[in-house]
Amino acid sequence: MKSAGKVRIPETYEDVGFDGTASCQGLAKEELQQLWDGVDDVYDGHTERIGRDRWFTLKGVLLWTMHDYPGYAQVSGFQTSGYAACPTCGPALSVARSSHLSKQVYMSYSTYLPMDDPLRGTWAERNNVAPPIPLDMNWWEQRWRDVEEGHIPAERAELKRWSILHRLPYWKIIFNLMIQHLLDPMHIEANVTKSLIKRIFGEKDGKPARRACEEFGVHPEAWIQVSDGGIESLPPAPWILTTEERKICKKRISEIRFPTGIQTSGFEKDGPKWPSALKSHDYHILLQYVIPICLQGLGTQDLRDAICDLSTIRIVEIDEKELFAITTLCKLERTLPPDYFDSQIHLLVHLVREVSICGPVHGRWMYWLERYMKVMKDDVRQKARPEGSMAEGHRLREAMFLCSNILEQFDQSSAFMLREIDETHLTSLKLIGSGEKRRLTQIEVMQAHNFVLHNSAIMEEWTAVYDDERRATLASRRRGRPVRFPSLREFMREKLLQPEALAESSGLYPPITEDIKILDRPPLTILVDLDPVEDVHESGRISSP
């Protein structure tokens, strides 16, 4: 085996697993290999009907992996930082490094647009740059061989190690697939949203970020100003909210009633600082539903439009969705400072491509895995004993679940019930604060009764007749003279429930059933205050108005 600098390419897979992937040796050598060897004598009645043997060997293969971006580097062997942070773009990735920032900046998203797109005019020097072609594993394998043979310097290699998955006998076939390692939309969305909020709240602002704007020639209104005495000052940046606007944004968020499990503490505190104890699902709710609404009237119009486009889910064709995502990044590039565009922002370009290849994102993000990891961590008991390990706790929980299916008088639902299920009042809504008892007014009782009449299925015919006559009456009124039209309950009483009008109206209106008569009865109100009322009966009820 030849050696090329720091890059080592083994000729056999016995040398695989160094440099951080040794922890996956058991997974590749044992579990995944056993799945590939399969289980013999598996019965399938359908194969017999189509003329094949009903006994076959059932095999399992690893189609692709899913992890966060640091785990992406450990399992795949690719670099996820620096000048080769994107395995899909490879060497064609547009990277710049400012002398004032301690990281690379990934900009120039207009190069991903069609050649005739108007947004390409933003960067005149890059108008003729073609979009990068997505690379597959066959290209990367040849890249490894070029480094091994000395055609490419080791310092320019975009891969750090062999993946332990190359040991699998079928992994070469997986090379023909377009994607082997999935990006995790959960972590990408959380990082993008958190970085965006840090910028608009001014928590990532400083002289290095302003000098980077001057170095890249963008946002001249935010460049550092030097007074006659040599004192440097930071002018207001267009992407940063003012102190009062930040307080208004936090106040709007604090007044929202979030679902159970969403972090809400911290927004009600005074001050412009953003809360720090937020999780990935919190940022998902904020980006998709909250931030576009709470920023109404705050900041610049370009900033609000770019954030709304970032949080918008459009049901369109995949090609249009990818173009929309790139256009949104171009808008953000013209609104936010260069230090915002790290490797996580660049990955938004490829999320739409993975949707077109792998299907909907709901089966490929790690929300369910993060929730299940909480359950697995709770299984750990005594760390100094094997009996208190996570594996033993998982076995115990599975055994209890299986035993609950065998026992006849065991309520299985009670063992796995959520903590906030209200068995008495089953509703999809949750009350805010404590209830207050009071007596309904006469107007409120009438409004409630009319609401029931208008929204009952058995009243659809009567509601249609009522709406037609109401529109006809309002259309025939004299201009400038108000006309009071009776409510639905009064309309029914006037037309049918009076004895003298019943004969005249026979056949002109829908029939009156027993259910309609029950609905027409006035509601009974219960006296809940202690003040004496003259019309209170001995039963504790009062007559309805």
C-alpha positions as CSV (number, residue, x, y, z in Angstrom):
1,M,0.0,0.0,0.0
2,K,1.3,3.4,-1.0
3,S,1.3,6.4,1.3
4,A,0.4,9.9,0.2
5,G,1.0,12.4,3.0
6,K,-1.8,12.3,5.7
7,V,-4.2,10.4,3.4
8,R,-4.1,6.6,3.7
9,I,-6.1,4.4,1.3
10,P,-6.1,0.7,2.3
11,E,-6.1,-1.9,-0.4
12,T,-8.0,-4.4,1.8
13,Y,-10.8,-3.8,4.2
14,E,-8.9,-5.3,7.2
15,D,-7.3,-1.9,7.7
16,V,-10.6,0.0,7.8
17,G,-11.9,1.7,10.9
18,F,-9.1,4.0,12.0
19,D,-9.4,7.7,12.8
20,G,-12.7,7.9,14.5
21,T,-14.7,5.1,12.9
22,A,-13.5,2.2,15.1
23,S,-16.6,2.5,17.1
24,C,-18.6,1.3,14.1
25,Q,-16.5,-1.8,13.6
26,G,-18.9,-4.1,15.4
27,L,-21.9,-2.7,13.5
28,A,-20.3,-3.3,10.1
29,K,-18.7,-6.6,11.0
30,E,-21.5,-8.2,12.9
31,E,-25.0,-6.7,12.8
32,L,-25.0,-5.5,9.2
33,Q,-23.2,-8.6,7.9
34,Q,-25.7,-10.8,9.7
35,L,-28.5,-9.0,8.0
36,W,-26.8,-9.5,4.6
37,D,-26.3,-13.2,5.3
38,G,-30.0,-13.4,5.9
39,V,-32.4,-15.8,7.4
40,D,-33.0,-19.1,5.6
41,D,-36.3,-20.9,5.1
42,V,-38.6,-17.9,5.3
43,Y,-42.1,-18.7,4.1
44,D,-44.2,-16.5,1.7
45,G,-47.4,-17.8,0.3
46,H,-47.5,-15.2,-2.5
47,T,-44.4,-16.6,-4.2
48,E,-46.0,-19.9,-4.6
49,R,-49.0,-18.4,-6.4
50,I,-46.7,-16.7,-8.9
51,G,-44.8,-20.0,-9.7
52,R,-41.8,-19.6,-7.4
53,D,-40.5,-21.4,-4.4
54,R,-42.4,-20.4,-1.3
55,W,-39.3,-20.8,0.9
56,F,-36.5,-18.2,0.4
57,T,-33.7,-16.4,2.2
58,L,-34.6,-13.0,3.7
59,K,-31.8,-10.5,3.5
60,G,-31.5,-7.0,4.8
61,V,-29.3,-4.2,3.4
62,L,-28.3,-0.7,4.5
63,L,-29.8,1.7,2.0
64,W,-28.5,5.0,3.4
65,T,-27.5,6.5,6.7
66,M,-28.9,9.5,8.6
67,H,-27.0,11.7,11.1
68,D,-26.1,15.2,11.9
69,Y,-23.3,17.0,10.0
70,P,-20.4,16.0,12.4
71,G,-21.7,12.4,12.4
72,Y,-21.8,12.7,8.6
73,A,-18.1,13.3,8.5
74,Q,-17.3,10.3,10.9
75,V,-19.5,7.8,9.1
76,S,-18.9,8.8,5.4
77,G,-15.3,10.0,5.7
78,F,-15.9,13.2,3.9
79,Q,-14.8,16.6,5.1
80,T,-17.7,18.8,6.4
81,S,-15.7,22.0,7.0
82,G,-13.2,24.1,5.3
83,Y,-12.8,24.4,1.6
84,A,-14.5,21.1,0.8
85,A,-17.4,21.2,3.2
86,C,-20.0,19.9,0.7
87,P,-19.6,16.3,-0.7
88,T,-22.3,17.1,-3.3
89,C,-20.5,20.0,-4.9
90,G,-16.9,18.8,-4.3
91,P,-14.1,21.0,-5.6
92,A,-16.6,23.2,-7.5
93,L,-17.9,24.7,-4.2
94,S,-17.6,28.4,-4.1
95,V,-15.7,29.3,-0.9
96,A,-14.2,32.5,0.3
97,R,-12.4,33.3,3.5
98,S,-12.2,36.7,5.0
99,S,-9.1,37.9,6.9
100,H,-11.4,39.2,9.6
101,L,-13.4,36.0,10.2
102,S,-12.3,32.7,11.6
103,K,-14.3,30.6,9.2
104,Q,-15.1,30.0,5.5
105,V,-18.0,31.8,3.9
106,Y,-20.1,30.0,1.3
107,M,-21.8,32.6,-0.9
108,S,-22.4,33.2,-4.7
109,Y,-25.7,31.3,-4.7
110,S,-26.6,33.0,-8.0
111,T,-24.3,30.5,-9.7
112,Y,-26.9,27.8,-9.0
113,L,-29.5,29.7,-11.0
114,P,-30.1,29.3,-14.8
115,M,-27.8,31.3,-17.0
116,D,-30.5,33.7,-18.1
117,D,-31.8,34.5,-14.5
118,P,-31.9,38.2,-13.6
119,L,-30.4,37.6,-10.2
120,R,-27.1,36.5,-11.9
121,G,-26.5,40.2,-12.6
122,T,-25.9,40.8,-8.9
123,W,-22.4,39.4,-9.3
124,A,-21.1,40.5,-12.7
125,E,-17.8,38.7,-12.4
126,R,-19.7,35.3,-12.0
127,N,-22.2,35.6,-14.7
128,N,-20.5,32.9,-16.8
129,V,-20.0,30.4,-14.0
130,A,-22.1,27.3,-14.6
131,P,-23.9,25.6,-11.7
132,P,-21.9,22.7,-10.0
133,I,-22.8,19.2,-11.1
134,P,-23.8,16.9,-8.2
135,L,-21.1,14.3,-7.6
136,D,-21.7,10.6,-6.9
137,M,-19.7,8.0,-5.1
138,N,-18.1,6.7,-8.3
139,W,-16.5,10.1,-8.7
140,W,-15.2,10.1,-5.2
141,E,-13.8,6.7,-5.5
142,Q,-11.8,7.8,-8.5
143,R,-10.7,10.8,-6.5
144,W,-9.3,8.5,-3.8
145,R,-7.4,6.5,-6.4
146,D,-5.9,9.7,-7.9
147,V,-4.6,10.7,-4.5
148,E,-3.2,7.2,-3.9
149,E,-1.4,7.3,-7.2
150,G,0.0,10.7,-6.6
151,H,-1.9,12.6,-9.3
152,I,-3.5,14.9,-6.7
153,P,-1.6,16.3,-3.7
154,A,-2.7,14.8,-0.4
155,E,-3.3,18.3,1.0
156,R,-6.1,18.8,-1.6
157,A,-7.9,15.6,-0.8
158,E,-11.5,16.3,0.2
159,L,-11.8,12.9,2.1
160,K,-10.3,12.1,5.4
161,R,-10.7,8.4,5.7
162,W,-12.3,5.3,4.3
163,S,-15.8,4.7,5.6
164,I,-16.3,1.5,7.6
165,L,-19.3,0.8,5.4
166,H,-17.0,0.0,2.5
167,R,-16.5,-3.3,4.3
168,L,-20.0,-4.4,3.4
169,P,-20.0,-6.6,0.3
170,Y,-22.9,-4.8,-1.3
171,W,-21.8,-1.3,-0.7
172,K,-20.2,-1.1,-4.1
173,I,-23.7,-1.6,-5.6
174,I,-25.0,1.3,-3.4
175,F,-22.5,3.5,-5.2
176,N,-24.8,3.4,-8.2
177,L,-27.4,5.3,-6.1
178,M,-27.3,9.0,-6.1
179,I,-27.3,9.4,-2.3
180,Q,-25.7,7.2,0.3
181,H,-25.6,9.5,3.3
182,L,-28.7,11.7,4.1
183,L,-28.6,15.2,5.4
184,D,-30.7,15.8,8.5
185,P,-33.2,18.5,7.9
186,M,-33.9,18.8,11.7
187,H,-30.4,19.9,12.6
188,I,-30.0,22.1,9.5
189,E,-33.3,23.9,10.1
190,A,-32.4,24.5,13.8
191,N,-28.9,25.8,12.9
192,V,-30.2,28.0,10.1
193,T,-33.0,29.5,12.3
194,K,-30.8,30.0,15.3
195,S,-28.1,31.7,13.3
196,L,-30.7,33.9,11.6
197,I,-32.2,35.0,14.9
198,K,-28.7,35.8,16.3
199,R,-28.1,38.1,13.4
200,I,-31.4,40.0,13.5
201,F,-31.2,40.4,17.3
202,G,-27.6,41.7,17.0
203,E,-26.0,39.0,19.1
204,K,-23.5,38.0,16.4
205,D,-22.7,41.6,15.4
206,G,-19.2,43.2,15.9
207,K,-16.3,44.8,14.1
208,P,-15.1,41.5,12.4
209,A,-18.5,41.1,10.8
210,R,-18.6,44.7,9.7
211,R,-15.1,44.5,8.3
212,A,-16.0,41.4,6.4
213,C,-18.9,43.3,4.7
214,E,-16.4,46.0,3.6
215,E,-13.9,43.3,2.4
216,F,-16.6,41.6,0.3
217,G,-18.0,45.0,-0.9
218,V,-21.6,44.4,0.4
219,H,-23.8,46.5,2.7
220,P,-21.8,49.8,2.5
221,E,-24.3,51.4,4.9
222,A,-23.1,49.0,7.7
223,W,-19.3,49.6,7.2
224,I,-17.4,50.9,10.2
225,Q,-17.2,54.7,10.5
226,V,-14.2,56.5,11.8
227,S,-14.6,59.9,13.4
228,D,-12.1,62.7,13.1
229,G,-10.5,61.6,16.4
230,G,-9.9,58.1,15.1
231,I,-12.8,56.5,17.1
232,E,-14.5,53.7,15.3
233,S,-18.3,53.3,15.5
234,L,-20.8,50.8,14.2
235,P,-23.7,52.3,12.3
236,P,-27.1,50.7,12.5
237,A,-27.2,47.7,10.2
238,P,-30.2,47.1,8.0
239,W,-30.5,43.4,9.2
240,I,-30.5,44.2,12.9
241,L,-33.7,45.1,14.8
242,T,-33.7,48.1,17.1
243,T,-33.9,47.6,20.9
244,E,-37.6,48.5,20.9
245,E,-38.3,46.2,17.9
246,R,-36.7,43.3,19.7
247,K,-38.8,43.9,22.8
248,I,-42.0,44.0,20.6
249,C,-41.0,40.8,18.8
250,K,-40.4,39.0,22.2
251,K,-43.7,40.3,23.6
252,R,-45.6,39.0,20.6
253,I,-44.1,35.6,21.0
254,S,-44.8,35.5,24.7
255,E,-48.5,36.2,24.0
256,I,-48.9,33.1,21.8
257,R,-50.2,29.9,23.4
258,F,-47.9,27.2,22.1
259,P,-48.6,23.4,22.0
260,T,-47.5,21.2,24.9
261,G,-43.8,20.6,24.8
262,I,-42.7,23.9,23.2
263,Q,-40.3,26.0,25.2
264,T,-42.0,29.3,26.2
265,S,-40.0,30.5,29.1
266,G,-37.6,33.4,28.5
267,F,-39.8,35.4,26.0
268,E,-41.7,37.1,28.8
269,K,-38.5,38.6,30.3
270,D,-37.7,42.2,29.7
271,G,-34.8,43.0,27.6
272,P,-33.8,42.5,23.9
273,K,-31.8,39.3,24.4
274,W,-33.1,36.1,22.8
275,P,-33.7,33.1,25.0
276,S,-30.9,30.4,24.8
277,A,-32.6,27.3,26.1
278,L,-34.4,26.4,22.9
279,K,-34.4,22.9,21.2
280,S,-34.6,21.9,17.6
281,H,-38.4,21.5,17.6
282,D,-38.7,24.9,19.2
283,Y,-36.9,26.5,16.2
284,H,-39.0,24.5,13.8
285,I,-42.2,26.0,15.2
286,L,-40.6,29.5,15.3
287,L,-39.4,29.4,11.7
288,Q,-42.5,27.9,10.2
289,Y,-45.3,29.7,12.1
290,V,-44.1,32.4,14.5
291,I,-41.3,34.5,13.2
292,P,-42.9,35.6,9.9
293,I,-45.9,36.8,11.9
294,C,-44.1,38.4,14.8
295,L,-41.8,40.4,12.4
296,Q,-44.7,42.2,10.8
297,G,-43.9,45.9,10.8
298,L,-40.4,45.3,12.2
299,G,-37.1,45.7,10.3
300,T,-36.8,46.3,6.6
301,Q,-39.2,45.0,4.0
302,D,-36.4,43.1,2.2
303,L,-35.6,41.3,5.5
304,R,-39.2,40.3,6.1
305,D,-39.7,39.1,2.6
306,A,-36.6,36.9,2.7
307,I,-37.5,35.4,6.0
308,C,-41.1,34.7,4.8
309,D,-39.7,33.0,1.7
310,L,-37.4,30.9,3.9
311,S,-40.3,29.6,6.0
312,T,-42.7,29.1,3.1
313,I,-43.7,25.6,2.0
314,R,-45.0,25.6,-1.5
315,I,-46.7,22.7,-3.2
316,V,-45.0,22.9,-6.6
317,E,-42.9,20.8,-8.8
318,I,-39.5,19.8,-7.6
319,D,-37.6,21.8,-10.1
320,E,-39.6,24.9,-9.2
321,K,-39.1,24.3,-5.5
322,E,-35.3,24.0,-6.0
323,L,-35.3,27.2,-8.0
324,F,-37.4,28.9,-5.3
325,A,-34.9,27.8,-2.5
326,I,-32.0,29.1,-4.5
327,T,-33.8,32.4,-5.1
328,T,-34.5,32.7,-1.4
329,L,-30.8,32.2,-0.6
330,C,-29.9,35.0,-3.1
331,K,-32.3,37.3,-1.3
332,L,-30.8,36.4,2.0
333,E,-27.3,37.0,0.5
334,R,-28.4,40.6,-0.4
335,T,-29.9,41.2,3.1
336,L,-27.7,39.5,5.7
337,P,-23.9,39.8,6.4
338,P,-21.4,37.4,4.9
339,D,-20.6,35.7,8.2
340,Y,-24.1,34.2,8.2
341,F,-23.5,32.0,5.2
342,D,-21.7,29.0,6.8
343,S,-21.9,25.3,5.6
344,Q,-25.3,24.8,7.2
345,I,-26.8,27.6,5.0
346,H,-25.2,26.0,1.9
347,L,-26.9,22.7,2.6
348,L,-30.3,24.2,2.0
349,V,-29.5,24.0,-1.7
350,H,-29.4,20.2,-1.6
351,L,-32.4,19.5,0.6
352,V,-34.8,19.8,-2.3
353,R,-32.7,17.5,-4.4
354,E,-32.9,14.9,-1.6
355,V,-36.7,15.3,-1.6
356,S,-36.8,14.4,-5.3
357,I,-34.7,11.3,-4.8
358,C,-35.6,10.0,-1.4
359,G,-39.2,11.2,-1.0
360,P,-40.9,13.3,1.7
361,V,-38.7,14.7,4.5
362,H,-40.9,13.4,7.3
363,G,-39.3,10.0,7.0
364,R,-35.7,11.3,6.9
365,W,-35.4,13.8,9.8
366,M,-34.3,12.9,13.3
367,Y,-37.2,14.2,15.5
368,W,-38.4,10.7,16.2
369,L,-34.8,9.5,16.9
370,E,-34.2,12.4,19.3
371,R,-37.4,11.6,21.2
372,Y,-36.5,7.9,21.4
373,M,-33.0,8.7,22.6
374,K,-34.7,10.4,25.6
375,V,-36.4,7.1,26.3
376,M,-33.2,5.1,25.9
377,K,-31.2,7.4,28.2
378,D,-33.9,6.9,30.9
379,D,-33.2,3.2,30.8
380,V,-29.7,3.7,32.2
381,R,-29.6,2.8,35.9
382,Q,-26.3,1.9,37.6
383,K,-23.5,2.8,35.2
384,A,-21.0,0.6,37.1
385,R,-22.9,-2.6,36.5
386,P,-23.9,-4.2,33.2
387,E,-27.3,-4.9,34.6
388,G,-28.0,-1.1,34.6
389,S,-27.0,-0.5,31.0
390,M,-29.2,0.9,28.3
391,A,-29.5,-2.5,26.6
392,E,-30.8,-4.2,29.7
393,G,-33.3,-1.4,30.3
394,H,-34.5,-1.8,26.7
395,R,-35.0,-5.5,27.1
396,L,-36.9,-5.0,30.4
397,R,-39.3,-2.5,28.7
398,E,-39.9,-4.8,25.8
399,A,-40.6,-7.7,28.1
400,M,-43.1,-5.7,30.1
401,F,-44.8,-4.7,26.9
402,L,-45.1,-8.3,25.7
403,C,-46.4,-9.5,29.1
404,S,-49.1,-6.8,29.0
405,N,-50.4,-8.4,25.8
406,I,-50.7,-11.8,27.5
407,L,-52.3,-10.7,30.8
408,E,-56.1,-10.5,30.4
409,Q,-57.0,-8.0,33.1
410,F,-54.2,-5.5,32.4
411,D,-55.0,-2.1,30.9
412,Q,-52.2,-1.6,28.5
413,S,-53.1,2.0,27.7
414,S,-52.6,3.0,31.3
415,A,-49.0,2.0,31.2
416,F,-48.1,4.1,28.2
417,M,-50.5,7.0,28.7
418,L,-49.2,10.5,28.2
419,R,-49.0,12.7,31.2
420,E,-51.4,15.4,30.1
421,I,-54.4,13.4,28.8
422,D,-57.7,14.7,30.3
423,E,-60.1,11.8,30.4
424,T,-63.0,13.9,31.7
425,H,-63.0,16.7,29.1
426,L,-61.7,15.3,25.8
427,T,-61.0,18.3,23.6
428,S,-58.4,19.3,21.1
429,L,-58.1,22.7,22.8
430,K,-56.4,23.6,26.1
431,L,-57.8,26.1,28.6
432,I,-55.8,29.2,29.4
433,G,-55.7,30.0,33.1
434,S,-58.4,29.1,35.6
435,G,-62.1,29.3,34.8
436,E,-64.5,32.0,36.1
437,K,-68.1,31.4,37.0
438,R,-70.6,34.0,36.2
439,R,-74.2,34.4,35.0
440,L,-74.7,34.7,31.3
441,T,-76.5,37.8,30.1
442,Q,-79.7,37.7,28.1
443,I,-77.9,38.7,24.9
444,E,-75.2,36.0,25.4
445,V,-77.9,33.3,25.9
446,M,-79.6,34.4,22.6
447,Q,-76.3,34.4,20.8
448,A,-75.5,30.9,22.0
449,H,-78.9,29.6,21.0
450,N,-78.7,31.1,17.5
451,F,-75.2,29.7,17.1
452,V,-76.5,26.2,17.8
453,L,-79.4,26.7,15.3
454,H,-77.1,27.9,12.5
455,N,-74.5,25.1,13.0
456,S,-76.8,22.1,13.3
457,A,-77.0,19.7,10.4
458,I,-80.8,19.2,10.8
459,M,-81.2,22.9,10.3
460,E,-79.6,23.2,6.9
461,E,-82.9,23.6,5.0
462,W,-84.2,26.2,7.4
463,T,-80.9,28.1,7.3
464,A,-81.0,28.2,3.5
465,V,-84.6,29.6,3.5
466,Y,-83.7,32.1,6.2
467,D,-80.6,33.4,4.2
468,D,-82.6,33.7,1.0
469,E,-85.4,35.8,2.6
470,R,-82.9,37.9,4.6
471,R,-81.0,38.8,1.4
472,A,-84.3,39.6,-0.4
473,T,-85.4,41.8,2.4
474,L,-82.1,43.7,2.6
475,A,-82.0,44.2,-1.1
476,S,-85.6,45.7,-1.2
477,R,-85.0,48.2,1.5
478,R,-84.9,51.9,0.9
479,R,-81.5,53.5,0.7
480,G,-80.4,55.0,3.9
481,R,-83.1,53.4,6.1
482,P,-81.9,50.6,8.4
483,V,-83.9,47.4,8.5
484,R,-83.9,44.9,11.3
485,F,-84.3,41.3,10.2
486,P,-85.3,38.8,12.9
487,S,-82.9,36.0,14.1
488,L,-83.3,32.5,12.9
489,R,-85.2,31.5,16.0
490,E,-87.6,34.4,15.7
491,F,-88.0,33.7,12.0
492,M,-89.1,30.1,12.6
493,R,-91.5,31.1,15.3
494,E,-93.0,33.8,13.1
495,K,-93.5,31.4,10.1
496,L,-94.5,28.1,11.6
497,L,-94.9,28.0,15.3
498,Q,-97.8,30.4,15.5
499,P,-101.1,28.5,15.0
500,E,-102.6,31.2,12.7
501,A,-99.6,31.1,10.4
502,L,-99.3,27.3,10.3
503,A,-102.1,26.8,7.8
504,E,-100.9,29.6,5.5
505,S,-97.3,28.4,5.5
506,S,-98.0,24.7,4.9
507,G,-95.8,23.5,2.0
508,L,-93.8,26.7,1.7
509,Y,-91.2,25.9,4.3
510,P,-89.3,22.8,5.3
511,P,-91.1,20.4,7.7
512,I,-90.7,20.7,11.5
513,T,-89.4,17.5,13.0
514,E,-89.1,16.5,16.7
515,D,-85.4,17.2,16.7
516,I,-86.0,20.8,15.4
517,K,-88.6,21.3,18.1
518,I,-86.0,20.2,20.7
519,L,-83.5,22.6,19.3
520,D,-86.0,25.4,19.3
521,R,-86.6,25.1,23.0
522,P,-85.0,28.0,24.9
523,P,-81.8,27.1,26.8
524,L,-81.9,26.9,30.6
525,T,-79.4,29.0,32.4
526,I,-78.1,28.0,35.8
527,L,-77.7,30.6,38.5
528,V,-74.1,30.5,39.8
529,D,-74.0,33.7,41.8
530,L,-75.3,34.1,45.3
531,D,-77.4,37.2,44.9
532,P,-81.2,36.6,45.2
533,V,-83.1,36.8,42.0
534,E,-86.9,37.1,41.9
535,D,-87.4,34.6,39.0
536,V,-85.3,31.8,40.5
537,H,-87.3,28.5,40.8
538,E,-86.9,26.1,43.7
539,S,-84.9,23.8,41.5
540,G,-82.2,26.3,41.2
541,R,-82.9,27.2,37.5
542,I,-84.2,30.4,36.1
543,S,-86.5,30.9,33.1
544,S,-84.8,31.7,29.9
545,P,-85.3,35.0,28.3
